[in-house]
């Protein structure tokens, strides 16, 4: 059976593919992988700066840096940059 490209089935199929991809990314813990990469770069930069911070300061600075980077990534995904 041939289905026209503009039919609802095509739209439903795209939605299903999107749902499956998102589910696989979540199951693969992509968010944890991204945070680990950010944390490794953050620690390397702190080491290069010879910065000694308390644990709360380090955590706060990492959260700020990660949010700034991820905000930029989201803007790029949305096409703002």
N, C-alpha and C positions, 0 to 999 in steps of 0.2 A: 504494500500500500504506500503510495507516495503522499507526502505531507507537504503542503506549501510552507515556505520559510516564514511566512507571517502568521501562521496559525497559533492558537493558544498552546498547542502541544509543544512547539518550539520554545515558547516562553516558559512553560512549566519545566521543560527539560533544562533550560538554562538555570532556573531557580534550583532545581534538584542538584545540578552540578555544583553550583555555588555552595549549597548546604553541605554537600559531601566534602568539598575542598576545605571549607571552614572547619568541619568536624575533624578531618584528618590533621589539620594544622594544630587544633587544640589537643587532640590525642597525642600528637608528637611533642607536645609541650613547647611549641615554638616560642611562646611568651617567656618561658624560663630560659630558653637558649639565648634569646635577645638580651634579657637582663644579665645573664652571665657574661656575654660579650661586653656589654656596657660596664659591668663591674670590673672586669679584667683591665679594660682600657683605663678606667678611673683609677684603679690601684697603681697601674704603671705610671700614670701622670703624677699621682701623689708622690710616688717614690722618686721620680725625676726632679720634683720640686723640693725634695727633702722636707716634706711637711709632716709634722707630728701633730696629730689631732686626737682628741678624746673619741671614744666610740660614738657617743651621741653626735659630736660635731661631724665625724666621718659619715655617719648615716645620713644626717641632714644634708650635707654637701652632696653626697651621692644621689639622694632623692631629687635635689634641685637640678643637678646635672642631667640625670636620666630624664626627668620631665622636660627639660629644655630640648634635649636631643629628640625625644619621641614626639614632642610638639612639632618640631621641624619636619620630622618624617611624615607625620599626619598631613601637614600642610602640602608637602610634595605629593603625597598620594591624592589629595583633593585637587591638585593642580594649581595651587595658589603660588607656587614658586617655580 
